[in-house]
Amino acid sequence: LNLQAARAQVTSDPEGVRGKIDAAIDHLDESIAALRRYIFDLRPPVWARPNLREALAELVGQLSAPYKASVSLE
């Protein structure tokens, strides 16, 4: 919405438009950072392990247990 207002004022108030564009960029940067935090928080807790092999072994166990499937990790 701010960008639409800026576009309407681009010829009459170039400096004001610059401020609106800067504010829109800041808002977009904040939104992207928030989205990254949300996505990071959606990771399964198993991925928080420092050892990838352990994390994968636990994940394989979690995924195969309900189906009584035999899965091996090499």
Summary of the structure (lengths in Angstrom):
residues: 74
radius of gyration: 23.7
end to end distance: 52.9
largest distance: 69.7
contacts: 146
relative contact order: 0.08
helix: 76%
strand: 0%
